[in-house]
Amino acid sequence: IPASWTAPSSAGHDTSIAASQGLLWGLVPIDGCDLNAPAAELRSVGLFFKGDAAREVKNIQNGTTYSADPIVVGASKLRLGGSKVQTWNLYTSEKAALNVAGSTFGEALCFGESKLTVSDSRCDGSGGYFGARDKSTITARKCTFTGRVIAHDDSKITLEDCEIEGDALATDRSSLTLIRCKVSGKKRRDP
């Protein structure tokens, strides 16, 4: 980045960066975008799904340098040729439904009445934590979570055959159901 950088007007943002060092880019593309970020060091890419569409994410991996082939995620194309993504983060809202399989990501958060289903994956905590808010629902099977798993508000999280390397917490009116799970931290219900 030069000493002073301003986003191009075509980006539709009023953003400037000046006198910064060690800046690592983070992106949150919305569903349906066509993103081109070649040869970049991306601190994080947060995939945000909203509306009521059903989407699928497979085989994304933290710390991976991607080839020139576009990654198709839901209705989005991510062209990350030569770029390294340190941490993938996943977000759902409204009534979106997301299915994640065979992946390693840093954070997953659900909002609204969205639904997240995760299988054979790992949330390594590098982007935050694994959690649900509002009236969202999460179901996970054969997964590992490093850090906290937290259910807030009226949300429901069900984990089956999973390992939590951290705390499992249910707050407010939420529920956190653990079926054949191993938890190395605290299990608690916080009023």
C-alpha positions in Angstrom: 0.0 0.0 0.0 1.4 3.4 -0.8 1.7 6.1 1.9 -1.8 7.2 1.2 -4.6 5.1 -0.5 -8.1 6.0 -1.4 -10.7 3.6 -2.6 -11.7 4.1 -6.3 -15.0 5.9 -6.8 -16.3 2.8 -8.6 -16.2 0.9 -5.3 -19.0 3.1 -4.0 -17.2 3.6 -0.7 -15.6 6.7 0.9 -12.6 5.0 2.3 -9.0 6.3 2.8 -6.0 4.8 4.5 -2.8 6.7 5.3 0.4 6.1 7.1 -0.4 2.5 8.0 2.0 -0.4 8.4 1.4 -4.2 8.4 -2.2 -3.8 7.2 -3.8 -7.1 6.4 -6.9 -7.0 4.3 -10.2 -8.5 5.4 -13.2 -8.9 3.1 -16.8 -9.7 3.7 -18.3 -10.4 0.3 -22.1 -10.6 0.2 -24.0 -13.5 -1.5 -24.0 -13.0 -5.3 -20.7 -11.0 -5.7 -17.9 -11.6 -8.1 -14.8 -10.8 -6.1 -11.3 -10.5 -7.7 -8.5 -10.3 -5.2 -5.3 -11.7 -6.8 -1.9 -12.1 -5.1 -3.1 -10.7 -1.7 -2.5 -11.6 1.9 -6.0 -11.7 3.3 -6.2 -11.7 7.1 -9.8 -12.8 6.8 -12.6 -13.5 4.4 -16.0 -13.4 6.0 -18.7 -15.1 3.9 -22.1 -13.5 4.7 -25.4 -15.2 3.7 -28.7 -13.5 4.1 -32.2 -13.8 2.7 -33.9 -17.2 2.5 -31.7 -19.0 0.1 -30.0 -22.4 0.9 -26.2 -22.3 0.3 -23.3 -24.7 0.6 -19.6 -24.3 1.5 -17.2 -27.2 1.1 -13.5 -27.6 1.7 -12.4 -24.1 2.6 -9.3 -24.2 4.7 -7.6 -21.5 6.9 -4.1 -20.7 5.9 -4.4 -21.8 2.3 -3.1 -20.1 -0.8 -5.6 -20.4 -3.6 -5.1 -21.1 -7.3 -6.4 -19.0 -10.2 -9.6 -21.1 -10.4 -12.6 -19.3 -8.8 -14.0 -20.6 -5.6 -17.8 -20.8 -6.0 -19.5 -20.2 -2.7 -23.3 -20.1 -2.9 -24.1 -17.6 -5.6 -20.6 -15.9 -5.3 -17.4 -16.3 -7.2 -14.2 -15.5 -5.3 -11.2 -15.2 -7.6 -8.3 -15.4 -5.2 -5.5 -16.5 -7.6 -2.2 -16.5 -5.6 -3.9 -15.1 -2.5 -3.6 -16.6 0.9 -6.6 -16.5 3.3 -5.5 -16.8 6.9 -9.0 -17.1 8.3 -12.4 -17.9 6.8 -15.4 -16.6 8.8 -19.0 -17.6 8.2 -22.1 -15.5 8.9 -25.8 -16.2 8.3 -28.8 -13.9 8.9 -32.5 -13.5 8.2 -33.7 -17.0 7.1 -30.7 -18.2 5.2 -29.7 -21.8 5.4 -26.0 -22.8 5.1 -24.5 -26.2 4.9 -20.7 -26.5 5.7 -18.7 -29.6 5.2 -15.0 -30.6 5.2 -13.7 -27.2 6.2 -11.5 -25.4 8.7 -12.7 -21.9 9.5 -12.1 -19.3 12.3 -15.6 -18.2 13.3 -19.3 -18.9 12.6 -22.1 -16.8 13.8 -25.8 -17.1 13.0 -28.4 -14.3 13.4 -32.1 -13.9 12.8 -33.9 -17.1 12.0 -31.1 -18.6 9.9 -29.9 -22.2 10.0 -26.4 -23.5 9.9 -25.5 -27.2 9.5 -21.8 -28.2 9.9 -20.2 -31.6 9.4 -16.7 -33.0 9.5 -15.2 -29.6 10.1 -13.1 -27.5 12.5 -13.7 -24.0 13.9 -10.2 -23.1 15.1 -11.2 -19.9 16.9 -8.8 -17.8 14.8 -11.6 -15.4 13.8 -13.6 -15.4 17.0 -16.0 -18.1 18.3 -18.8 -20.4 17.2 -22.2 -19.2 18.2 -25.9 -18.4 17.5 -28.1 -15.4 18.3 -31.7 -14.3 18.0 -33.8 -17.4 16.9 -31.2 -19.0 14.7 -30.4 -22.8 14.8 -27.1 -24.6 14.5 -26.6 -28.4 14.1 -23.1 -29.8 14.0 -21.9 -33.4 13.7 -18.3 -34.8 13.9 -16.7 -31.3 14.4 -14.0 -29.8 16.6 -14.3 -26.4 18.1 -11.3 -24.5 19.6 -12.6 -21.7 21.9 -16.1 -20.9 23.0 -19.4 -22.3 21.7 -22.1 -19.9 22.8 -25.9 -19.9 22.3 -27.5 -16.5 22.9 -31.1 -15.1 23.0 -33.6 -17.8 21.8 -31.2 -19.7 19.6 -30.6 -23.5 19.6 -27.3 -25.3 19.1 -27.1 -29.1 18.8 -23.7 -30.8 18.7 -23.3 -34.5 18.1 -20.1 -36.5 18.3 -18.1 -33.2 18.6 -15.1 -32.0 20.6 -15.0 -28.6 22.2 -11.6 -27.4 23.3 -13.0 -24.6 25.4 -16.2 -23.6 27.1 -19.8 -24.4 26.1 -22.2 -21.7 27.2 -26.0 -21.1 26.9 -27.4 -17.7 27.8 -30.8 -16.1 28.0 -33.5 -18.5 26.7 -31.2 -20.4 24.4 -30.4 -24.1 24.4 -27.2 -25.9 23.8 -27.6 -29.7 23.5 -24.5 -31.9 23.6 -24.8 -35.5 22.3 -21.7 -37.7 22.8 -19.5 -34.7 23.0 -16.2 -34.1 24.8 -15.8 -30.7 26.4 -12.4 -29.7 27.9 -13.7 -26.4 29.3 -16.7 -25.4 31.4 -20.3 -26.4 30.6 -22.7 -23.8 32.0 -26.0 -22.2 31.7 -25.8 -18.4 32.3 -29.1 -16.9 33.4 
